[in-house]
Amino acid sequence: MSLRDSLDTIVQKVDGSLAAVIMAYDGIPIDEVIIEQTEFDMHLLTVEYATVLKEIKRAVDVIKMGDLEEVTISTTRTCVVVRVLNEDLFAAIIMKRDGNIGKGRYMLKLKSYEVLQELS
């Protein structure tokens, strides 16, 4: 299965999905699927969250609490679930605030294994 197929499966199976992306920590998107345009820039959102994620990852390393696996960022309009793939990449699903966050987390975790195999 291709990266795009994995991302497409995630957004199609999760109610309230807006997009899914695989991105490097430097903000360069590897692949993305956007199923619903919004009034905010999806690319800018993921680039800014990549910066935040780097800082969270650095804090986790300093505290020595283990490896960062997942981060969820909820706002009044969206929920973003980020899953770390490796030292260089992460996957994220962007959902409407009332989207199925639990299923989004599950699908992102499930498909992350396929994505890693595809990237190898």
C-alpha positions as CSV (number, residue, x, y, z in Angstrom):
1,M,0.0,0.0,0.0
2,S,1.4,3.5,-0.9
3,L,1.8,6.3,1.6
4,R,-1.1,8.2,-0.1
5,D,-3.3,5.1,0.2
6,S,-2.6,4.8,3.9
7,L,-3.4,8.5,4.5
8,D,-6.5,8.2,2.4
9,T,-7.7,5.2,4.4
10,I,-7.2,7.2,7.6
11,V,-9.3,10.2,6.5
12,Q,-12.0,8.1,4.9
13,K,-12.6,5.9,8.0
14,V,-12.6,8.7,10.6
15,D,-15.7,10.9,10.9
16,G,-14.8,14.6,11.0
17,S,-11.4,14.2,9.3
18,L,-10.1,17.2,7.4
19,A,-6.7,15.9,6.4
20,A,-3.8,13.5,7.1
21,V,-0.2,14.2,6.6
22,I,3.3,12.7,6.8
23,M,5.8,15.4,7.6
24,A,9.4,15.9,8.5
25,Y,10.2,17.8,11.7
26,D,11.7,20.6,9.6
27,G,8.2,21.2,8.2
28,I,8.6,19.5,4.8
29,P,5.5,17.5,3.9
30,I,6.3,14.0,2.5
31,D,2.7,13.3,1.5
32,E,-0.8,14.6,2.4
33,V,-4.4,14.0,1.8
34,I,-6.8,16.9,2.3
35,I,-10.5,16.0,2.0
36,E,-12.1,19.2,3.2
37,Q,-10.7,22.7,2.7
38,T,-11.1,25.0,5.7
39,E,-10.7,28.8,6.3
40,F,-7.3,28.2,7.7
41,D,-4.2,27.1,5.9
42,M,-3.7,23.3,6.5
43,H,0.0,23.4,5.4
44,L,0.7,26.3,7.7
45,L,-1.0,24.5,10.6
46,T,1.2,21.4,10.1
47,V,4.4,23.4,9.7
48,E,3.7,25.3,12.9
49,Y,2.8,22.1,14.8
50,A,6.1,20.5,13.5
51,T,7.9,23.3,15.4
52,V,5.9,22.7,18.5
53,L,6.5,19.0,18.3
54,K,10.2,19.4,18.1
55,E,10.1,21.4,21.3
56,I,7.9,18.7,23.0
57,K,10.3,16.0,21.8
58,R,13.3,17.9,23.1
59,A,11.6,18.3,26.5
60,V,10.8,14.6,26.7
61,D,14.4,13.8,25.9
62,V,15.6,16.2,28.7
63,I,13.3,14.7,31.2
64,K,14.2,11.2,30.2
65,M,10.7,9.9,30.3
66,G,11.1,7.6,27.3
67,D,10.5,8.2,23.6
68,L,7.7,10.5,22.5
69,E,4.9,8.5,20.8
70,E,1.8,10.7,20.4
71,V,0.6,14.2,21.0
72,T,-3.0,15.5,20.8
73,I,-3.7,19.2,20.3
74,S,-7.3,20.3,20.7
75,T,-8.6,23.8,20.0
76,T,-12.1,25.2,19.9
77,R,-12.2,24.4,16.1
78,T,-9.9,21.4,15.5
79,C,-8.2,18.4,17.0
80,V,-4.8,17.3,15.7
81,V,-3.4,13.9,16.6
82,V,0.3,13.5,15.9
83,R,2.1,10.1,15.9
84,V,5.9,9.9,15.8
85,L,7.1,7.6,13.1
86,N,10.8,7.9,13.6
87,E,13.5,10.4,14.4
88,D,12.8,12.4,11.3
89,L,9.1,12.0,10.5
90,F,5.6,12.1,12.1
91,A,2.1,11.5,10.8
92,A,-0.9,13.6,11.8
93,I,-4.6,13.6,11.4
94,I,-6.4,16.9,11.5
95,M,-10.1,16.7,12.5
96,K,-13.0,18.9,13.2
97,R,-13.5,19.4,16.9
98,D,-16.5,17.1,17.0
99,G,-14.7,14.4,14.9
100,N,-14.2,10.9,16.2
101,I,-10.9,11.5,18.0
102,G,-10.6,8.0,19.5
103,K,-11.0,6.4,16.0
104,G,-8.6,9.0,14.6
105,R,-5.9,8.0,17.2
106,Y,-6.5,4.3,16.5
107,M,-6.4,4.6,12.7
108,L,-3.2,6.8,12.9
109,K,-1.5,4.2,15.1
110,L,-2.6,1.3,13.0
111,K,-1.6,2.9,9.7
112,S,1.7,4.2,11.1
113,Y,3.1,0.6,10.9
114,E,2.2,0.4,7.2
115,V,3.7,3.8,6.6
116,L,7.0,2.9,8.3
117,Q,7.2,-0.3,6.1
118,E,6.5,1.8,3.0
119,L,9.3,4.3,4.0
120,S,11.8,1.5,4.5
